[in-house]
Amino acid sequence: MDQKHAPIVEALAQVERRPIHGFGAPGHNQGAAIPADLRRLLGKRIFAADLLTPKGLDDRTEGGHVVQRAHELAAEAWQADFCRFVTGGSTQSLHTALAAVAGPGDTVLFATNVHKAERSHALATGLDAVLVPVLIDDAWDIDHGVTPAALSAALAAHPDAKAFVVVSPTYYGVTSDISALSTICHDQGIPLICDAAWGGAFAFCERLPDDALTKGADIAVYSLHKTMGSLAQGSALLAKGTLVDQQRLWMAFELFETTSPSVPILASLDATRRDHALDGERIWRGVLDRAAKLRRRLARIPGLRVFGEEHLPAATQLDTTKVLIDLSALGVTGYAVDDWLVKHHRVSVGLSDARHVLAVVSIGTTAADIRALVGGLKDLAKQVAAGTADLPPAGAFPGLSTLSVTIAADPEEAFFGDVDHVPIADAAGRIAAEVIAPAPPGVPRLVPGQRIEAAHVAWLIANRDAGAFFLDPIDPSERTIRVVR
């Protein structure tokens, strides 16, 4: 196929040349009625592009196959057999992938650092989610991927598992050994689903880590909006091989996708695929060079430590555009530094936690952005040394390795049953009835049915008091937690 084409973009341009007299949704009718302040802020063209796919981008029966051709081009670009563009983010893509391989009561193996999306799907659909431990890096207090030995042990204990879900790369840019993990899964006759939300560009540049689909993954989920340039919520769901029933995957997609998908998001996915298929090597060479420059400049700032390839576990790779900065030597938390950088330098990092900030270098990162981050962190280090930064001391924080997972009650009964709300400080020994997933990275530290241990209480309180954002707790004050009555 000709990767120069972008069928959705081309159809949208044709509509702009020949506007439609619409008597259906959306009600603003291609921007004929827009709130005045929104028109001044966004302009009219974004509304003109906000069409429906039938009777807008295509005809009533989608006879022009506009979106379908875009999917076929994307499948070819990622060397896959199946692709769907998804407008509800990779959360929706993961729900779709899981629905294609398992149903209520089925066992699915999840890496312990999967996103809340996977755990939420298991909770809502009655999957038996069995956790496979990931490698914890105590020196950096971050979690990596699943080792082949851990997966083999989990499959030996749960031979009825229908699939395995791994996160690769992690939010920190570290991959798992997908080739080894997929071989183990395939020997058992089950598919490997790779939550590769941060790895969509890997297929298009040799200097990036290996793409999951080329190493044996059966399904890969990519967030094209994270680093590749599509609009937010733009995701691609791809499948390869025969272990996944593609007809069921298609039906699962139709089950979850809205009947009114956002055409601007679809067009941005289509254009992003085209640009990467045609010019990905050049695009990402520039990104990688900027990331390398940032790493060199950060390494010269006293008190900062940058995660690099020398810190990797065996058989893994690092996406060096994810720049993880340890602030421990400065004696301040990542949360405080995150807020300080925004306040004093208008710099926003991708992630902050008790010890780190993470800078994600993407296709839109400019030289000015790099200078601003380096300048901000130089200023921070200087002011910390002088005692003028006015930041609270970091103190001691429990590490991730202190957090174990014991599922002590049926997750659905815990979530839907009778509950109490108790202070977090008094929650040890109780059974969680909500998801607590500090964000980013959105990895659940507690899920319904899980026994809350003293270590969880200590970790949650320490991080909450330092500035962690629990994303969507039932108590926005983060003082109480929902537990089984």
Helices and strands as residue ranges (DSSP letters): H 7-17, H 36-42, H 45-48, I 53-57, H 66-77, E 82-86, H 89-101, E 107-111, H 116-125, E 128-132, E 136-137, E 142-143, H 148-157, E 164-167, H 178-187, E 192-195, G 200-204, G 212-215, E 219-223, H 224-227, E 235-239, H 246-256, H 263-299, E 305-306, G 309-311, E 322-326, G 328-330, H 334-345, E 351-352, E 356-360, H 367-386, G 400-402, H 411-416, E 419-423, G 424-426, H 454-466, E 480-484
